[in-house]
């Protein structure tokens, strides 16, 4: 029994072979989830709907033209670059612009992020934790350290 445990520990603790590429990511976060996590105003590792709403207000105010009450798609792309990490990150301006007027209001942005909040809130307690904001996916079968077994 002790021998079996020692062998199991050696297998689990074995480092990847030298020169092996990094394994594929098994934990990742959507850009919207990263934004929501950044809205944690009190630093407790949890985001409430109120914190998210306030974070959206703060971020939206940085967009060019926001003072007029709506921003165009180019300003939204600039907002996405700053706050989601990429101009093409989701949500796209097309899914946020609910009335199809080619302008995005604060209310439309808040509505879209409320949908994200509801989707991420798996336990439906009204608070998002980091565990709810990440996605875990398994590595393909037989794939250890990014190396597939030869057949």
TIKEDO-862665 format. One record per atom (N, C-alpha, C): x, y, z; residue in one letter. Coordinates in pm, whole numbers, padded with zeros to 5 digits, always signed. Last residue first. Layout:
REM residues N
XYZA;...
REM end
This chain:
REM residues 151
-00039+00727-03139X;-00115+00603-03158X;-00041+00508-03244X;+00098+00928-02885X;+00102+00880-03024X;+00030+00747-03032X;-00065+01153-02674X;-00003+01022-02691X;-00011+00981-02837X;+00014+01498-02675X;-00082+01390-02700X;-00007+01260-02721X;+00098+01742-02452X;+00151+01638-02540X;+00047+01529-02554X;+00021+01924-02263X;+00010+01963-02403X;+00063+01862-02501X;+00035+01801-02021X;+00136+01900-02053X;+00135+01936-02201X;-00152+01548-02154X;-00084+01592-02033X;+00031+01681-02073X;-00421+01413-02282X;-00338+01530-02307X;-00278+01577-02175X;-00614+01222-02252X;-00482+01178-02294X;-00386+01292-02319X;-00877+01444-02334X;-00836+01313-02282X;-00701+01274-02339X;-00811+01795-02299X;-00855+01680-02379X;-00802+01550-02321X;-00872+01941-01978X;-00782+01917-02091X;-00836+01799-02170X;-01178+02109-01884X;-01081+02000-01874X;-00993+01993-01997X;-01232+02437-01768X;-01256+02334-01869X;-01145+02231-01856X;-01389+02682-01586X;-01292+02572-01581X;-01330+02472-01688X;-01412+03025-01560X;-01463+02907-01627X;-01353+02802-01624X;-01492+03265-01304X;-01399+03192-01390X;-01469+03071-01451X;-01682+03371-01141X;-01641+03450-01256X;-01541+03380-01347X;-01718+03212-00923X;-01829+03219-01018X;-01789+03291-01147X;-01480+03258-00789X;-01508+03122-00838X;-01622+03122-00939X;-01511+03521-00709X;-01413+03491-00815X;-01440+03351-00873X;-01865+03581-00674X;-01732+03551-00620X;-01638+03523-00738X;-02134+03800-00666X;-02045+03720-00750X;-01910+03704-00682X;-02452+03791-00520X;-02313+03830-00505X;-02229+03740-00595X;-02703+03679-00527X;-02691+03822-00550X;-02551+03878-00533X;-02725+03408-00517X;-02728+03478-00388X;-02710+03630-00403X;-02719+03208-00717X;-02831+03303-00711X;-02843+03374-00575X;-02510+03050-00780X;-02587+03013-00661X;-02702+03110-00633X;-02416+03176-01015X;-02463+03037-01019X;-02546+02999-00898X;-02397+03441-01165X;-02439+03417-01027X;-02502+03277-01017X;-02363+03470-01440X;-02248+03427-01359X;-02288+03387-01217X;-02620+03558-01518X;-02564+03432-01571X;-02450+03380-01484X;-02646+03801-01380X;-02742+03691-01354X;-02687+03558-01403X;-02435+03943-01499X;-02438+03920-01355X;-02528+03802-01323X;-02520+03957-01766X;-02398+03883-01732X;-02400+03846-01583X;-02742+04122-01722X;-02761+03987-01777X;-02639+03901-01748X;-02613+04349-01638X;-02705+04283-01544X;-02734+04141-01591X;-02487+04421-01870X;-02405+04366-01762X;-02491+04306-01651X;-02709+04516-02013X;-02632+04400-02064X;-02549+04339-01952X;-02790+04730-01851X;-02882+04617-01875X;-02805+04495-01923X;-02570+04901-01870X;-02605+04843-01741X;-02697+04723-01758X;-02592+04970-02141X;-02473+04899-02093X;-02501+04832-01958X;-02840+05103-02139X;-02822+04982-02221X;-02701+04901-02173X;-02780+05316-01966X;-02885+05221-01929X;-02871+05091-02009X;-02590+05456-02114X;-02551+05395-01988X;-02653+05289-01947X;-02631+05378-02465X;-02654+05459-02345X;-02603+05383-02222X;-02503+05385-02780X;-02511+05305-02658X;-02525+05399-02540X;-02620+05387-03115X;-02570+05460-02999X;-02590+05372-02877X;-02763+05273-03318X;-02618+05290-03336X;-02555+05378-03229X;-03017+05202-03250X;-02998+05338-03300X;-02851+05373-03324X;-03115+04959-03142X;-03064+04963-03279X;-03042+05102-03336X;-03186+04917-02883X;-03286+04982-02968X;-03238+05002-03112X;-02962+04791-02769X;-03090+04719-02777X;-03191+04785-02869X;-02652+04761-02785X;-02742+04861-02844X;-02879+04797-02871X;-02527+04525-02717X;-02557+04621-02611X;-02661+04723-02660X;-02484+04388-02950X;-02570+04324-02850X;-02606+04419-02735X;-02323+04571-03085X;-02449+04530-03145X;-02542+04462-03045X;-02089+04595-02943X;-02183+04708-02941X;-02320+04669-02996X;-02037+04285-02763X;-02018+04371-02879X;-02117+04488-02870X;-01905+04209-02439X;-02016+04221-02532X;-01983+04316-02647X;-01625+04074-02606X;-01769+04072-02585X;-01800+04133-02449X;-01371+04258-02779X;-01416+04172-02669X;-01568+04181-02657X;-01256+04420-02964X;-01349+04319-03013X;-01401+04226-02904X;-01076+04577-02827X;-01187+04643-02896X;-01294+04545-02941X;-00982+04456-02507X;-00972+04446-02652X;-01095+04512-02714X;-01021+04498-02235X;-00891+04448-02280X;-00874+04440-02430X;-01231+04617-02118X;-01244+04473-02141X;-01115+04412-02195X;-01153+04884-02088X;-01216+04817-01976X;-01232+04667-01992X;-01023+04979-02324X;-00978+05020-02191X;-01028+04929-02080X;-01169+04853-02528X;-01023+04841-02522X;-00973+04871-02381X;-01427+04945-02471X;-01397+04801-02461X;-01246+04778-02452X;-01395+05218-02531X;-01431+05176-02395X;-01394+05029-02375X;-01345+05195-02805X;-01241+05252-02718X;-01267+05213-02573X;-01593+05092-02878X;-01473+05012-02902X;-01357+05063-02817X;-01751+05313-02813X;-01770+05188-02739X;-01648+05097-02756X;-01661+05490-03003X;-01634+05521-02862X;-01654+05396-02776X;-01767+05351-03221X;-01623+05371-03212X;-01585+05405-03068X;-02044+05362-03171X;-01975+05233-03173X;-01824+05248-03164X;-02115+05640-02948X;-02120+05566-03073X;-02040+05438-03064X;-02301+05697-02648X;-02174+05691-02720X;-02195+05610-02848X;-02506+05932-02468X;-02487+05808-02544X;-02353+05815-02616X;-02492+06159-02314X;-02596+06061-02283X;-02588+05933-02363X;-02288+06334-02328X;-02406+06366-02410X;-02520+06268-02385X;-02087+06220-02185X;-02158+06332-02122X;-02284+06370-02199X;-01971+06042-02362X;-02063+05991-02260X;-02144+06103-02195X;-01777+06121-02540X;-01916+06151-02573X;-02016+06107-02467X;-01557+05865-02465X;-01574+05991-02537X;-01721+06009-02577X;-01578+05723-02140X;-01595+05710-02285X;-01618+05846-02349X;-01585+05756-01871X;-01456+05777-01936X;-01466+05771-02088X;-01837+05683-01790X;-01805+05826-01788X;-01672+05856-01857X;-01816+05408-01783X;-01890+05471-01893X;-01855+05619-01903X;-01687+05367-01538X;-01618+05335-01663X;-01684+05404-01782X;-01880+05457-01349X;-01745+05514-01352X;-01678+05490-01487X;-02098+05288-01415X;-02113+05434-01422X;-01975+05499-01434X;-01985+05040-01360X;-02025+05071-01497X;-02039+05221-01514X;-01951+05063-01084X;-01835+05044-01171X;-01867+05076-01316X;-02218+05078-00998X;-02128+05192-00976X;-02005+05183-01066X;-02302+04819-01073X;-02368+04937-01127X;-02278+05060-01114X;-02131+04662-00912X;-02124+04654-01057X;-02185+04779-01120X;-02221+04733-00658X;-02082+04761-00696X;-02066+04758-00847X;-02486+04637-00677X;-02461+04780-00654X;-02318+04818-00692X;-02444+04363-00702X;-02504+04435-00814X;-02480+04585-00800X;-02117+04288-00566X;-02262+04298-00557X;-02314+04370-00682X;-01850+04075-00561X;-01908+04189-00631X;-02059+04182-00620X;-01571+03993-00358X;-01709+03967-00395X;-01765+04093-00461X;-01334+04063-00247X;-01334+03946-00335X;-01473+03906-00381X;-01335+04295-00106X;-01363+04173-00031X;-01368+04047-00118X;-01297+04559-00198X;-01184+04466-00193X;-01209+04338-00117X;-01497+04737-00246X;-01446+04728-00108X;-01337+04624-00091X;-01552+04716-00524X;-01513+04844-00464X;-01451+04831-00326X;-01516+04536-00781X;-01518+04505-00637X;-01464+04625-00560X;-01486+04562-01048X;-01584+04651-00985X;-01596+04626-00834X;-01328+04362-01146X;-01263+04492-01119X;-01358+04590-01051X;-01515+04166-01198X;-01425+04148-01084X;-01358+04279-01046X;-01623+04275-01435X;-01706+04265-01314X;-01618+04249-01190X;-01404+04242-01607X;-01455+04375-01576X;-01536+04373-01447X;-01389+03964-01612X;-01276+04041-01560X;-01319+04183-01522X;-01634+03909-01732X;-01610+03863-01596X;-01493+03938-01533X;-01592+04014-01986X;-01697+04072-01901X;-01678+04032-01756X;-01387+03839-02081X;-01359+03980-02056X;-01464+04047-01967X;-01393+03528-01899X;-01442+03611-02007X;-01407+03756-01978X;-01120+03338-01788X;-01228+03429-01755X;-01266+03509-01879X;-01008+02997-01725X;-01002+03125-01793X;-01122+03210-01751X;-00832+02706-01690X;-00909+02805-01617X;-00896+02937-01693X;-00674+02567-01853X;-00796+02499-01811X;-00885+02591-01728X;-00460+02618-02126X;-00529+02674-02009X;-00654+02594-01978X;-00230+02357-02214X;-00339+02450-02247X;-00411+02496-02121X;+00104+02367-02075X;-00023+02300-02105X;-00130+02402-02141X;+00392+02483-02244X;+00298+02501-02135X;+00167+02432-02171X;+00601+02233-02403X;+00526+02359-02399X;+00430+02363-02280X;+00901+02096-02284X;+00759+02075-02311X;+00686+02209-02307X;+01161+02112-02206X;+01128+02157-02340X;+00983+02138-02379X;+01145+01831-01992X;+01215+01952-02036X;+01177+01985-02179X;+00822+01718-01879X;+00951+01694-01944X;+01012+01825-01993X;+00688+01850-01572X;+00676+01820-01714X;+00813+01797-01775X;+00758+01670-01265X;+00750+01791-01345X;+00735+01754-01493X;+00558+01466-01061X;+00660+01471-01166X;+00646+01598-01248X;+00356+01437-00882X;+00452+01542-00856X;+00557+01556-00965X;+00216+01214-00979X;+00148+01342-00968X;+00248+01456-00956X;+00416+01016-00960X;+00351+01045-01089X;+00287+01183-01086X;+00478+01018-00690X;+00583+01045-00788X;+00524+01081-00924X;+00233+00943-00580X;+00287+01076-00552X;+00395+01112-00652X;+00219+00681-00677X;+00118+00779-00716X;+00168+00920-00693X;+00435+00567-00544X;+00435+00574-00689X;+00334+00677-00739X;+00347+00591-00278X;+00471+00656-00319X;+00477+00670-00470X;+00118+00429-00287X;+00105+00571-00258X;+00229+00648-00301X;+00239+00181-00338X;+00143+00236-00434X;+00126+00386-00412X;+00390+00150-00105X;+00458+00157-00235X;+00366+00219-00339X;+00190+00128+00085X;+00279+00242+00090X;+00352+00261-00042X;+00082-00119+00000X;+00000+00000+00000X;+00087+00125+00000X;
REM end
